[in-house]
């Protein structure tokens, strides 16, 4: 496998946590929420949300917002490590 093909990289490589795995965890984090519902929570438009969920490089604002709004652990979202939910944090708070 080559370093230029992160979605198909071998275990233990620099791409062990591939963009495809991040997209899967993002979809799991937002659950069945529609683009429109997610956009309303962010105060943005549904097309922006669609782009963020399908791009190889979602913005830091989107990633941190998913963690804040859905009570998700950053380690779990970015790396797939640890518990999905942050300890003592409920989902649904405002994005600051």
Backbone torsions as a table, in degrees:
resi	resn	phi	psi	omega
1	UNK	NA	145.5	-178.0
2	UNK	-103.6	157.2	177.7
3	UNK	-67.7	-13.8	-179.5
4	UNK	-85.0	-4.7	-177.7
5	UNK	-123.8	73.6	-173.0
6	UNK	-63.4	-29.1	-179.0
7	UNK	-69.9	-17.9	-178.3
8	UNK	-121.2	23.3	-176.2
9	UNK	-71.9	153.5	179.4
10	UNK	-74.6	154.6	175.7
11	UNK	-55.8	141.9	176.4
12	UNK	83.2	-4.6	-179.7
13	UNK	-80.5	173.6	177.5
14	UNK	-60.1	-23.6	-178.8
15	UNK	-100.2	25.2	-178.3
16	UNK	-55.8	-34.5	178.1
17	UNK	-102.4	84.9	-170.5
18	UNK	-77.5	161.4	174.1
19	UNK	-56.8	-34.5	178.8
20	UNK	-64.7	-39.5	178.5
21	UNK	-66.7	-39.3	177.4
22	UNK	-62.4	-45.0	178.5
23	UNK	-60.0	-41.3	177.8
24	UNK	-60.8	-45.2	-179.3
25	UNK	-68.3	-35.5	175.8
26	UNK	-60.7	-45.9	179.7
27	UNK	-62.9	-39.5	178.0
28	UNK	-66.1	-39.6	-177.9
29	UNK	-63.2	-42.0	-177.5
30	UNK	-86.0	-6.6	175.9
31	UNK	60.2	-138.4	-176.5
32	UNK	-89.0	6.6	179.7
33	UNK	-58.5	137.0	177.6
34	UNK	-76.1	163.8	175.0
35	UNK	-55.2	-41.0	-178.9
36	UNK	-63.5	-42.6	180.0
37	UNK	-66.7	-42.2	178.5
38	UNK	-65.0	-43.9	-179.6
39	UNK	-59.5	-40.6	179.3
40	UNK	-62.0	-38.6	179.3
41	UNK	-67.1	-34.1	-179.8
42	UNK	-86.0	-15.6	-174.1
43	UNK	71.7	36.0	-178.8
44	UNK	-132.7	-172.2	-178.1
45	UNK	-101.7	157.2	-177.1
46	UNK	-60.1	-32.2	-179.9
47	UNK	-65.9	-36.5	176.7
48	UNK	-62.5	-43.4	179.1
49	UNK	-63.3	-45.8	178.6
50	UNK	-56.4	-46.1	178.9
51	UNK	-60.2	-46.5	-177.8
52	UNK	-61.5	-36.5	-178.5
53	UNK	-78.5	-14.6	-176.7
54	UNK	-114.7	-11.5	-179.2
55	UNK	-76.9	158.8	174.2
56	UNK	-76.3	-18.7	-176.0
57	UNK	-132.0	75.0	177.3
58	UNK	-62.8	150.5	-176.7
59	UNK	-69.4	155.2	176.4
60	UNK	-60.7	-37.2	178.7
61	UNK	-61.0	-42.8	-179.8
62	UNK	-67.2	-47.0	-178.9
63	UNK	-61.5	-46.6	-179.9
64	UNK	-68.4	-35.0	177.6
65	UNK	-64.4	-41.4	177.0
66	UNK	-60.3	-44.1	178.3
67	UNK	-60.7	-46.7	-178.1
68	UNK	-68.7	-48.5	-173.9
69	UNK	-73.0	-29.0	-177.0
70	UNK	-109.0	2.3	178.3
71	UNK	67.3	35.6	-174.7
72	UNK	-97.6	143.3	175.5
73	UNK	-73.5	132.9	176.5
74	UNK	-62.8	-38.8	177.4
75	UNK	-60.9	-42.3	179.4
76	UNK	-67.0	-46.7	-177.1
77	UNK	-62.7	-49.4	-174.7
78	UNK	-79.6	-37.9	-170.9
79	UNK	-118.7	-10.9	-177.6
80	UNK	74.8	21.0	-178.3
81	UNK	-106.9	145.0	173.3
82	UNK	76.8	-171.8	-178.3
83	UNK	-71.7	151.0	179.3
84	UNK	-67.3	-45.6	-176.9
85	UNK	-89.6	142.8	173.6
86	UNK	-74.6	142.1	-179.7
87	UNK	-65.5	131.2	176.1
88	UNK	70.9	18.8	-177.2
89	UNK	-124.5	126.9	174.6
90	UNK	-97.9	154.0	178.6
91	UNK	-77.2	157.0	169.7
92	UNK	103.2	2.5	178.7
93	UNK	-72.1	166.8	-179.7
94	UNK	-71.7	151.2	174.9
95	UNK	-84.9	120.4	-176.8
96	UNK	-104.1	NA	NA
